[in-house]
Amino acid sequence: MPIKVKFFARVREIVKTPTTEINVNDKVKLIDLMNLLANKYGSKFREYVFKADHIASHIILMINGEPVKNQDVYLEENDILAILPPVSGGGM
């Protein structure tokens, strides 16, 4: 089953693509999908996105446009995961 992943800003620079699609056999936990992505994109991705064996607190994750904090949440067929670095604002 396909899960689309969108990368933004610094994460996109690391993986060198704006999107990818990961095919899994069944619904998958977010943490497991992130580990699959780390295996695919290597140590730079893993170092930026993970802190020890958890997703780093500075990484913003959204599933189908909704923010997610629980790394044990499940993704299902045709879900879209967005991975963003910290967001900073500008002045007016």
C-alpha positions as CSV (number, residue, x, y, z in Angstrom):
1,M,0.0,0.0,0.0
2,P,1.4,3.4,-0.9
3,I,2.2,6.2,1.5
4,K,3.3,9.5,0.0
5,V,6.0,11.5,1.9
6,K,6.6,15.2,1.3
7,F,9.9,16.8,2.4
8,F,10.3,20.5,3.1
9,A,13.2,23.0,3.5
10,R,16.3,21.4,5.2
11,V,14.8,17.9,5.1
12,R,14.3,18.3,1.3
13,E,17.9,19.4,0.9
14,I,19.1,16.3,2.7
15,V,17.0,13.8,0.7
16,K,17.4,15.7,-2.6
17,T,13.7,15.2,-3.6
18,P,10.5,17.0,-2.7
19,T,8.5,13.8,-2.5
20,T,8.7,10.0,-2.4
21,E,6.3,7.1,-2.1
22,I,6.9,4.2,0.3
23,N,5.0,1.0,-0.3
24,V,4.3,-1.1,2.8
25,N,2.3,-4.3,3.2
26,D,-0.1,-3.1,5.9
27,K,-0.7,0.0,8.0
28,V,2.5,1.1,9.6
29,K,3.5,3.1,12.7
30,L,4.9,6.5,12.1
31,I,8.2,5.6,13.9
32,D,8.6,2.5,11.7
33,L,8.0,4.5,8.5
34,M,10.6,7.1,9.7
35,N,13.1,4.3,10.2
36,L,12.4,3.1,6.7
37,L,13.1,6.6,5.4
38,A,16.3,6.8,7.4
39,N,17.5,3.5,5.9
40,K,16.7,4.8,2.5
41,Y,18.2,8.3,2.9
42,G,21.1,7.5,5.1
43,S,23.0,8.9,8.1
44,K,22.4,12.7,7.4
45,F,18.7,12.1,7.4
46,R,18.8,9.9,10.5
47,E,21.0,12.5,12.4
48,Y,18.7,15.4,11.5
49,V,15.4,13.7,12.2
50,F,16.2,11.4,15.1
51,K,17.4,11.9,18.7
52,A,18.5,8.5,19.9
53,D,15.7,6.1,18.9
54,H,12.9,8.8,18.9
55,I,11.9,11.4,16.4
56,A,13.6,14.7,17.4
57,S,11.3,17.2,19.0
58,H,12.3,19.9,16.5
59,I,10.9,17.9,13.6
60,I,7.3,18.8,12.6
61,L,5.2,15.9,11.3
62,M,1.8,16.1,9.6
63,I,-0.4,13.4,8.4
64,N,-3.0,14.5,5.8
65,G,-2.5,18.1,6.9
66,E,-2.9,17.4,10.7
67,P,0.0,17.8,13.1
68,V,1.1,14.6,14.8
69,K,3.1,14.3,18.0
70,N,2.6,10.5,18.8
71,Q,5.2,8.5,16.9
72,D,3.2,5.3,17.5
73,V,0.2,6.6,15.4
74,Y,-0.5,4.4,12.3
75,L,-0.5,5.5,8.7
76,E,-2.8,3.9,6.3
77,E,-3.1,3.5,2.5
78,N,-2.9,6.8,0.6
79,D,-2.0,8.8,3.7
80,I,0.4,11.8,3.1
81,L,3.1,12.4,5.6
82,A,4.8,15.8,5.6
83,I,8.2,16.2,7.3
84,L,9.2,19.8,8.1
85,P,12.1,21.3,10.0
86,P,11.4,23.9,12.7
87,V,9.5,26.9,11.5
88,S,10.6,30.4,12.3
89,G,8.7,33.6,11.7
90,G,9.7,36.9,10.3
91,G,9.0,40.4,11.4
92,M,6.5,42.8,9.9
